[in-house]
Amino acid sequence: MLVGVLALMVGVLTFAALFANMALDGIGRLSWDFFTNFPSRRPAQAGILSAWVGSTLVMLTTAFFAVPLGVASGIYLEEYAAKSWVTDIIEINITNLAGVPSIVYGLLALGLFVYQFGLGQSILAAGLTLALLILPVVIVATREAIRSIPQGIREGAYALGATQWQVSKDHIIPYSMPGILTGVIIGMARAIGETAPIITIGALTFIAFLPPAPLKAEAPFVSFDWLFSPFTVMPIQMFNWTSRPEAAFHQNAAAAGFVLVLMTLAMNALAIWLRYRLRKGIEW
Amino acid sequence: MSAVAPGLATSTVLQGSDSLRLSRRRSRVVRERVIESVLFLAALVSVFTTVGIVYILVKESVVFFQHVSLVSFLTDRQWTPLFDDAHFGIMVLLSGTLTSSAVALMIAIPLGTVIAIYLSEFAPFKLREVAKPFLELLGGVPTIVYGYFALVFVTPLLQRIYPDLPGFNLLAAGIVMGIMIIPYVSSISEDAMRAVPMSLREGSYAMGATRFQTATRVVVPAAFSGIASAYILGISRAVGETMILAIAAGMQPNLTFNPLEPAATITAYIVQVALGDLPHGSVGYQTIFAAGLTLMLFTLACNIAGHALRKRFRESY
């Protein structure tokens, strides 16, 4: 009994130490300039502008690929798939993929996206890599959400003459939305902190420019050049600063880590809250 | 769907609105079929991912093993792929991976199990409702942040106990990695223990067992298959962990099983090579795929072992 409390305390204390240590080291560097400056050789002037812009763009790309693919796979496996060896293979495969180390995804991306598809060290390559990485998370969350919808809803819709797709589109997807959203947020929180696969595809650690803007003054007004731009992301910026010997750069690393932890904590907390609401609020 | 065939056959004799209705129905059936195929293709993406991983790793490794024999890869006691006198002994990197994983598991397995038993069998409801999400948050912290923590907080702390401890070492990295893995171990073990039916506990209490005896001698053995798979997941997490080791354990290949020394792991080596700019197609470039293949085989073995354990020890109620 007491041992249990103690063991739990180890987790709590570590987390507190980690958070306090980072906050104490980094808080002095947190200012408006820190968010609007590029990285620099002088630690006091270095900032995370290119890192947070890069992270945002990579996350957008990841979500663009992972959410439709994951939701579609989940719907197929729950609503359409007949029990066959193909379905079995897909299911076993998803379970296995969830256990593959993230750096192996990095190697896949290096061999396939960067060299065979010729995408180079671009935002698109990174976004695709992270999308594949979080795909199992999104699929599993979608399936769980769909599975909790009572059979009566489907039968009612079929009785009124709806087709299978109409049932999925008008009933299954809307009702499973909060569950899917929870899974997507947890997946994105994981993707935003992933460092290893992005280092493996060869993202640069020192970027002092922004990708081309997505909006232009002249027609056609939108440009997708940013997809092919070199980039850096928050965790890589932090890694770069951590691996330098000067203590002043460690302060920057702490500040960047603090921002990163706050972001992932906020996302996870949102997901946990959503799930809590979900468990309480639903009455079929 | 089988209604289409007779509809097609008779549609020529039907007139006016009937044929319109039939053609609309046919287009609806076609659309349903198209949508089903699209969804199926989406589900296949995950299979293609696995195929892609295996293809890339094997393809590059095959080229690598044309330069380096499998025997020397497995038995050479040096790992110096970038020197003129190149040696490719994966044993060196494997020793770092195994040592750091062992340290991590010595932290994660006891603590994770105790937390799981406590939360499942002893903790009041309120505490459990708070503790579970909190542990999830702990698992959601980016590993790069844990790496920073290991380097600038845990290592100096350990240096007070062992003043000779180098700045990079497997011990600090392993300890922090263990703490990172606790949530994975505890949450799956707890789910397994909570799935044990109440009647087993009631039976045990009826025999006069205490709460502690019930937990350790009835609930834990009954949930063993789930707990074992939690451990296996912990092992494969530890083996595949990258950033904590790349930051806190150093990148110097070192054949050692002493956690007080710095040593590179398989994952840290891949990061190190990716950070430099090795030309595409060089032997150095191919080493990371051979290293990755080793890693992949190791985690695959873990997954299979976990599956076998679960089958062998599954208790049926």
Interface residues (C-beta under 8 A of the other chain):
Chain A: M1 V3 G4 V5 A7 L8 V10 G11 V12 T14 F15 A17 L18 N21 M22 D25 P68 L69 A72 S73 I75 Y76 L77 Y80 A81 I89 I90 N93 I94 N96 L97 G99 V100 P101 S102 I103 V104 Y105 G106 L107 L108 L110 G111 L112 Y115 L132 L135 P136 I139 T163 Q164 W165 I186 A189 R190 I192 G193 E194 T195 A196 I199 T200 I201 G202 T205 P235 M238 F239 T242 S243 H250 A253 A254 G257 L260 V261 T264 L265 M267 N268 A269 I272
Chain B: R28 R31 E32 I35 E36 V38 L39 F40 A42 A43 L44 V45 S46 V47 T49 T50 G52 I53 I56 L57 K59 E60 P110 L111 V114 I115 I117 Y118 L119 F122 A123 A131 P133 F134 L135 E136 L137 L138 G140 V141 P142 T143 I144 V145 Y146 G147 Y148 F149 L151 V152 F153 I179 I182 P183 F212 L233 S236 V239 G240 E241 T242 M243 A246 I247 T267 I270 V271 A274 L275 D277 H280 I288 F289 G292 L295 M296 T299 L300 C302 N303
